[in-house]
Amino acid sequence: MNERAKLTRHTLYESVWAQPMTKVAAGLGISDVGLKKVCIRHHVPVPGLGYWAKVAAGKTVTQIPLPPISDSALEEIRIFGASDSKLPPAVRQAKREAIVGEKALEKRITVNSATAAFHPTAALTLKALRKREPDHRGLVTAWEPECFRVSVALENAERAAGVLDAIARAAGERGFAIELTEKTAGLRIDGELIGFGLHEKIDRQPHKRTPEEIARDETSKKARGRSNEYEYRPPEPEWDYVPSGNLVLQLDESYHTGLRRLWADGKKQRVENLLNDFFAGAIAYAAAEKEAEARRERWRREREAIEQRRWAEEERRKLEESRWKFLAGKIESLERAERIERFVEATKAQLTNIDGSPHLDRLLDWSRDYAARLRTECLPENLNDALAEALLFQSESKSTSTDAGR
């Protein structure tokens, strides 16, 4: 993050009460939402809703005093913004090239007002909007697989469709594609699908009572005059939400720090004049998506390599354990054969003093045979056959034969 401004609480307080937050935010290089968060964090009061409308109408307004604070660290305010230096080199390069490219006169995007010539997806979006009934906010919405994602007042539907038509035509001119997904249409840029939408900002205003609410109140008063019984009345809303007329073009959030993803109407600009900026931003976003995918692929390969090494180590450990078990068994066989043979020799040395010992003779005969079998198991040719059957050195055998063939 790079530092964009340093100021005091008092300076910020004077600024937000001297002009609207949007202008102060623009001067600091941040959004008005971001500026409001800064004011809250540093306990700087801001004008309420409708304050500047009252000022413009010449009405009396009240300015909230700047309260004292006990934490002196909050007296200094530092405004930070995203820095290109934090972007991956490939994304930074793509962003710069896109900005330069979109400034070329031959790439200037204009909006066509002739609805009959709209791009098919824009035309379907306009048709869908015109069929909708406004919701509680006064907006109509298109959110179908064959349409762009739009939420605007019905009177702005044609304007919104014109903006989207210009985007669709410009995408084709740049070699990009409008791609229909299971949800809505998006932009396919350099192999990456970039989702976006267009919506209208909503203004919040103190609730204005409707004729129905007034009539219901009058009826309730008459009813209470005739009876002492309590009558439940649903609470009236505190705020009304109405379309502002300001459109916002927005890329879907993919959490790419340092990249712009929102272009909106302002007091001196309209979305129609920001479409080249929108494409520059979308191209940078596509580069960031590609970089993120490459990073995820590297991470996946690293995880696979780690897992492969872990698995190979586990297999090696198991194989070593099996080899030792095999070897220990053969050592035990030889040691057992030697002990048996010593026993037989020691016993035979004492047989001169014993007459008629058929059971002992049979034991000694069996012992000699058993010791011989144990030694036979440990002969090289028999060991080789046992090892081949157990596959204890199969990988080494393959490697050796491969090297010999080379």
N, C-alpha and C positions, 0 to 999 in steps of 0.2 A: 504494500500500500504506500502511496506517496502522499505527503502532506500538502493539502491544497490551500489551507488558510489557518491562521492562528488569531484568535480574538478573545475578548473578555466577555463575561456574562452581560455586563452593562451595554457593551457595543452590540451584542446580538439582540438584546432586549429592545434597544432603540431601533434596530433595523426591522425587526418583525412587526413593530407597531408603527413604522413609518411607511411601509409598503407591504403588499400581499406576500404571503409565504412563498408563492411560486417564483416571484421575482428575486427574493432574497436567496432562495435555493439555487436558482439559475446562476446568480452571481458567484455562488460558492462552488458551483460545479457538482451539485448533488441534487437528488430529487426532493420534492416538498415533503414527502413521507419521511425521508431520511432526516431532513431538517427538523421535523416535528419530534422525532425520536431524540435528536440532540437537545432540543429545548426541554423535553421531559427529563432527560438524564441530568441536566444542569439546573433544573428548577426555574426555567425561564417561562413565564406565562405568555400565552399567545392569544390573539384575537379569536373570538368565537365565531360560529357560523353566522353569516349574514352581516358581520361587522362592516366590511368594506362596501356592501350594498347600502347600508345606512349612511356611511360617510359620503358616498356618491349622491345620495338623496338629500343630503344636508341635514340629516337627523342627528340628534344628540347621542353621543356614544360615551361609554365609560371605559377608561383604560385601567387595566389591573396593574397595581404597583409591583415592582420587582421585589420579591421577598428576600430578606437576609438569609444567609445559610451559614451553618457552623463548619462545614467542610471546606477549607480554603482551597483544596485541590480542584474543586469544581469551578473556581473563579476563572481559570484559563480554559479555553475551548480550542481544540485542534480538530480541524476537519480533514478527513482523509478520503482519498478516492482510489479506485483501482488503477494499477500501473501495468502498462504493457510489458514491462520487464519481468513480471511474474508469469507471463504466458509462455508456454513452450515455444521454442524458436520457430517451428513449422507453422504454428497458429499465428504467431506474431507476424511472420512474413506474409501469410495468406491474408490476414486482416489489412495490412498496409497495401498490398497489391490490389485488394478488392476496393478499398477506399479510393485509390488513384484511378482504377479502371472505371468506377462508377461516376467519376467526375467528368469523364469524356462526354463532349456534347452529343456525339452520335448515340450515346447510351441513355440520354435523357428520357425518362419515363413520363408519359402524359396519360391522362385519364380520358377515356372515350365516353361521351354522354349518350351515345346512340345504343339503347338497350338491345335493339334488334341484331347488333353486330357483336354482342357479348360472347366471350368464350363459353363453351357449353357448360362447364362447371359453374361459372359465375351466373349464367342464365338459370340453371337449375336451382341455385341458391336463392336467387331473387324470387323465383316462382314459389319455393318453399316458404320464404318469409312472408309473402303476400297471403298465404293460406292460413297463417298462424293467427291466433288470438293473443293480444297482449297479456302478459302475466301481471302480477301484483305490482311490479316495478314499472309497468308500461312498456316492456320490451317484448319483441318477438325473436324467436331463436330458431336457427337452422343447425342441426347436428346429425346429419345423415351421412352414410358412407359416400354418397355421390355428390355431396355438397361441401362447401367450405364451412368452417365453424364460425358462426356469426351470432351476435346478440345485440340488437339495436332497436330503437323505436321504429315503428312502422313507417313513419315519414322519412326516416333516413335509410330505409332498405335499399332504395335505388342508388343512393350515393355509395353505400357500402359495397353493393354489387359492382359498381363502377371501379372502385379501388381494387377489388379482387380480380376483376377482368384485366385491369392494367398489370397486376402482378402475374397473372397467368400468361398474358401475351409476352411480357418481358422475360419470363422464365424460358419460354420457347426460343426467344431470340438469343438467349445466353447459353443455349444447349442444355438447360435444365428441364425437368419434367414435373407436371402436376400429377401426383400419384394418389389414387383413391385407396384408402385403407378401410378396415372394418369399422372405423369410427367416422373419420372425416378426411378431407383431402389435405395433402401435405406437399412439400417441395422436395424433389429428389435432386440433390446437389452433390456431384462427385461421389456418387454411390451412397450417400447418406440421406436418410429420410428426415427432413426437418419439419416438425409440426408447427403450425401457427394458427392464430385466430384473430378475429376483429370484433371488438365489443364497444359499447357506448358507456361512458362513465355515468354513474348515478349520483345525483345530488341528494343530500339529506336536508329536509326542511322541517321546521316545527309543524306538527300536525294541524291541518285546517279542517275544521269540522264540516262534515258533509250534510246536505239537507236531510238525508235519512237519519243521521245521528241526532240532529236538532229535533226532528219530528218525534223520534223515539223518546227523547228527553222530555218533550212536552207531554206525550202520552203517559209517561211514567209519573210525571208530577200530578196529572189529573187522577191517575189511579191511586196515588198515595193520599190525595185529598179525600177520596171516598173510603179508604181503608187504611188501617194501621199496620197491615201486614207488610213485611219486608219483601221487596221485589228485586231479584238479581238482575244486574245489568252488566254485560261484558265490558271490560275496561277499554277505553279508546286508546289507540296507539299514540305514542309520544312523538313519533316522527313520520313524515311522508317521504317516500323515495320516488324521485321522478327523474326521467332521462335528462341529461345535461346538454345533449347535442354534440358533445365532444367525443370523437372516435379515437380508439386506441388499437394499434396494430402490435401484436405481441407474439414472440416466439415462445414455444413451449419450454418450460424450465428443464434444463439438463445440468444445472449446477456447474457452469463453466465460469469461474471467477474472472472478472476483468473484461467481460464481453457484454455489449449492450443487447437487450432483447425486447425493448419497448420503444415505440414511436407513437406520439400522441398529438392531438390537436392542442394548440396553445393560443394565446391571444394574438400572436403574429405569425402563426404557421398552421398549416393543415396537413393531415396525413397524406393527402394527394401529392404534396411537395416533398415528402420524405421517403418516397418509394425507392429511390436510388440508395439512400442511406440504409433502408431496410434490407436491400439485396446485399449491400456490403456486409451488414451484420449477419445475414443468413449464411453467406459464404464463409465468414470467420467461424460461425457456429458449426458449420459442416466440417471445417478443418479441425475444430476442437473435438467434435464427435469422433472423427477418424483417429485423432491422436489418443483420445480416451480408449477407443477400441484397441488400438495398438498396445496401449499400456495394459489394458485388461488381458490381452493375448500374451504379453510378456509375463504378466503375473501368473496366468494360467499355466504357461510353460514352466515357469520356475516352480510352481506348486507341483506340477507333474514330475519334474526332475527330482524334487525333494522326496515326493512319494515313491518314485522309482528307486531312488537310493535307499530309502527306508525299507522298501519291499526287498530289494536285493540284499541288504544287510541282514534282514530277517531270514531270507532264504539261505544266505551263507551260514548264519548261525545254526539253523536247523540242519544244514548239510554237515557242518563240522561236528555237530552233536551226534548225527547218525554215523559219521565216519569213526568218531571216537568209540561209540558204542560197538561198532563192528570190530575195531581193533582191540578194544578191551576184552571182547568175547574171545577172540583168537588167543590173546595173551593168557587169558584165564584157562583156555583149553590146553595150551602147552604146559602151563604151571600145574594144571590138574593131572595131565599125563605124567609129568615128572614125579608128582607126589604118589600117584598110583604105582608107578614103576618102583619107587623106593619102598613102598609098602610091600609090593610083591617080593622084591629081593630080600627084605628083612624077614618076611614071613617064611620064605623058602629056606632061609638059613636055620630056622628053628624046627623045620619039619622032621629032622632026623630023630628027634625025641618023641615024635607023635606017630603012633601007628593007627592006620585005618581012619583017614579023615576025608571021606568022599565029598562032603559039603564044602570043606575048605578048599579042596582041589578045584571044585567047580567054580568057587569064588575067584580063585587065582587065575583060572583060565579066562573067565569073563573079564576080569580086571585087565589082563594083558591085551585081550581083544579091544576093550574099551579105550585103553591108552593108545593102542595102535590107530583106532578110528580117529581119536582126537588129533594125533599127529598127522594123519592123512589129510584131515580138513585144513591143516596149516601148510601143506605142500604148496609151492608157488602156483602150479597149474590149477589146483583146486581153489586157491585164494583168488586167482584171476577170474575163474568162472563165477565165484560167489560175488565178487565185486561188480562184474558185468550185469549180473541178475539184479543186484541191489541199486544199480545206476548211481553209485556213490562218486564216481569220477567220470561221468558221462561227458560233462562240459569240457573237461580237460582233454578227453579223448578226441572230441570233435575239433577242438582248437588245434590239437597237435596234428591231426590228419589234414586239416585245412592248410596249416603252415607247410606241411610236407608236400602237399599238392602244388603250392605256389613255388 
